[in-house]
Amino acid sequence: MASFKPILEKIKKIKQEKGYTTEMLSQKSGVPLSTLNKILSSVIKDPKIGTIIAITDALNIDINSLVYDKDIQSENTHDKITTSLENIVDEYNLNIDDISFITKYINLPKKDRHNFLSVLRNLTSDNINEKIPVLTKPDHKLTPEEKRRIVEYELDLEEKKRILSASISSNGS
């Protein structure tokens, strides 16, 4: 039987390229962290095919790309993404940190990308530009409308903090 070592090295390389921690890969694949650690440290030398499929699905790669030298992923899609990213880099004069951030975003699962965009929308929404209610009078002298605006603003801030915290914790940070 062929050695699992070349496949393991490819898994480790792709995991690193995507910026995944072992914990993130465990969560995304459903493979228990202890099992994944044993596979990655070569304690388990011949993992079950179902486990490998779960790992490749979590890494968003074709299982064939682990076995064959040529990456089976759609080269056309990869080329389009690369070209688009290069255009954005040129147009906005992005630095390496910006590119890394965008690459990590692209590699997020669809649900996490959606959550991240929701957080950005909330943080940059138009109602942020509205006049922020400020407590300029003693509480007992505020009109009901002024009190309502202050409470709504505080609730909105709390909701944005909750969404941001949920997004950050779901990304493993």
Secondary structure, 3 states (H helix, E strand, C coil): CCCCHHHHHHHHHHHHHCCCCHHHHHHHHCCCHHHHHHHHCCCCCCCCHHHHHHHHHHHCCCCHHHHCCCCCCCHHHHHHHHHHHHHHHHHHCCCHHHHHHHHHHHCCCHHHHHHHHHHHHHHCCHHHCCCCCCCCCCHHHCCHHHHHHHHHHHHHHHHHHHHHHHHHHHCCC
